Amino acid sequence: MRTNDILVIAFDADDTLWDCQSHFENVERDYCRLLAEYGDSDDISSRLFRTEATNMELLGYGTKAFTLSLVENAVNISQGKVSAKTIGKIIELGKSLLYLPATPLPGVRETLRAIRSLNRYRLALFTKGELLDQENKLQRSGLAPFFSHVEIVCDKTPAHYRALCHHLNISPERLLMVGNSFRSDIAPALNIGAHAAYIPFHVTWQLELTDEFDHPHLTRLKQFGDIMSIL
């Protein structure tokens, strides 16, 4: 990676700057226990995944979309027999994700501060999801002051990355994207000629799984603080 070309470093948010997926998985476990009379956990989770995948085009990503899928799946697997009381509990489970702490992962705050001190790069937050939810997590994290540009999009496709470069007034080769999802953070950035730093998280949402590949513009890192080794 030729870091001399880079002017902007963009960061994913969920599971790159703070833990998110673990909270979703905890909610899903509680959800399966609530619906245990209608099936085992594996079946309930499998059908929930199919419901989420089907809803993705219309509902997009985020807590609100997930909560609607939880409710829809509960109605379907129970053949309409699930009680209003249980639906209420499911909604509360989903809403609890709107308050996840967004505590920065180890090394995140220190590394962002160190990058800023270099006075060489603009830092951007580029993430997908529901606008208000993502904005609130960013504020709770305390990381907002590090970023000169924040962009929250419905998805991360090559077109979204091109638009990001346009907004930042840079060519793609001047962008380094940092994230935990090969599907959303790495592959589409590489597709437009940008650089990418891949930092896998210990859990990955099924819809983010994809085949990985090597690329001259790709660097694989073990932890967030390793970013400094490539700058």
N, C-alpha and C positions, 0 to 999 in steps of 0.2 A: 504494500500500500504506500503510495506517495503522498504523505501527509502535507507536503508543501503545497499541494493543489487545493487543500481543504480550507474553506472559509467559514462554513456553517456546520455545526454538529447538532443533529436533531435526535431527540430521545423519545422512545416509546414511554408510556406511563405504567400501565398495569403489568406487574410481574417483571418490570425492568427497574423502576424507581421505588415501587412499594409492592407488597404482597397483595394479590387480589384473588387469584384462582383458588388458593387454599380456603378462603372464606366461602366461595361458591360451592366447593366440594363439601364443606361442613354443613351448609344449608341443604345440599342434596341428600346427605346422609340422614338428617333430621326429617326431611320430606319423605324419604323411603320408609322410615319408621312410622310416620303418621299414616301412611297408606298400606301398611303391612298386611291388612286383611284382604287386599286386592291383588297381592302378588309378592314375589320375593324382590329383594333389592336390585338384583341384576336385571330382572325384567323391567322393573319400574324405571331404572336408570336408562336402559336401552331405549325404551319407548319415549322417554323424555328427550333423549338425544335426537331421535327422529322427529319429534315435534319441534324442537328448536331449529333443526336444519330446514324443515318445511317452512317455518315462520320467518326465517332469516331475511328473505327477500323483501317482505313487507314490514317486519318489525325492527330489523337491524340488530345491533349489538347493545349490550348493557343490561342493567338491573331490571328495568321496567319490562323489556322484552322477555327476559328470563322469567320474571314473575308471571307474566301472561301465559307463557308456555307451561309453567308449573300448574297453573289452574286448569288450562285446557287438557293437559295430560291426565290430571286427576279425574276430571269428568269422563274422559274417554276410557281409562282403565277400570273405572268403577261402573261403567255403563250408566252413568248419570245418577248413581246411588250415593255418591259422596255427600256428606251433610254440609249444611251452610256453616256449621261450627268449624268443621275441618277446613273448609275453604278459607274461612277467616284466619285460621292458624297458618295456612299456606301463604296467604297474603302478608301476614306479619313476618314470616320467615324471609320472604322476598324483600320486604321493606327494610329488614335489618341490614341488608347489604348496602343500603344507602348511607350507613353510618360506619362502615368499616374504617379502621383507624388511619389507613394510608401512611403508616409510619415508614420513613425511608429505610430501605434495605441497607445492610452493613456496607459502609464505604461510599454510599451515594452522595451524601451531603459534602463529605470531605473532598471527594473527587470533583464534584461540580465546582466547588470553591477553588480547587487547584487549577482546573481548566480556565476558569475566569481570570485567575491571577496571571496567566500567560499573556493575556491581552492580544491574542491572535485570532480567536474564534468568536463568532456569534453563536449563542446557544438557543435552540428552539425546542419546544415540546410539540411533538406531532403524534397524536394518538387518536384512536377511534372509540366510539361509544356514544352514550347519551350526553348531550351538552351539559346540562345542569349537574348531573352526577359527577362527570369528570372534572368540571370546574370546582365543585365542592371538595373532591378528593385532593386536588392540587392545593387548594387553600389549607386544608387540614394538614397536608404534608409539610407545609412551611417552605416548600421549594420554589414557589412562584417567583421570588426575586431573582433567581438565577437565570431566568429565561427572558430574552428580549422579544420572542415571538411565541405565541401559543396558538395551536390550530387543532381543533377537534372535528374529526370527519366521520361520516357514516361507515366508511370502509377505507382500506388502504390498497388501492390498485395502482398500476403504473401511471394512470392518468392523474390520480391524486398526488403522486410524488412529483409529476411534472408541474402540476399547479402549485405545489409547495415551492419548488424552485423558482417559478415565475413570481410568486408573492415575495420571495426573498431576493429577487433580482440576481440570481446566480445560475450558472450552467450546472447540469447534474453532476459533473465530475468535481465540482466544488463542494458537494454535500457528502457528509458522513452520517449515516443512519445507524443508531445504536438501539438494539432491541432484543427481546427474548423469543420472538416468534419468527421462525424462518419463513413461514407462509406470508405474514403480514408486514414484517419489518425488513426482512432481508431480500427475499426473491424479487419483489417489485422494485425495490431501490436499485438492485443490481441490473434489473431489466432496462432501466433508463440510463445506465452508465454512471450511477452514483457509487460511492463506497459504502461498505456496511461492516459493522462490528456486531457479531452474534454472541450473546451471553445467555445460554439456555437457563431456564428456571427449573426448579426441581419437580414442578407439576406443569402440565400443559393441557389446555382444553382440547377435547377431541376434534372440534372443528378447526383448530389451528394446526393440526398435524399434517405434514406434507413430506414429500421426498426432499432430501437435502442434496446439495452439490457443492463442488469447489469452484472458486472463481478468483481471478487475479485481484479483484477489488474487495475480496472478502477476508476478514480476519476473525478467527474464533477465539474467544476469551473465556476464562473460567470464572472470573468475578468482576464486578463493576470497576474496582480500583485498577484493574489491568489496562483500562483505557489509556492511562498515562504512559504506558510502555510503548504505545504506538504513535504518540503525539511528539 
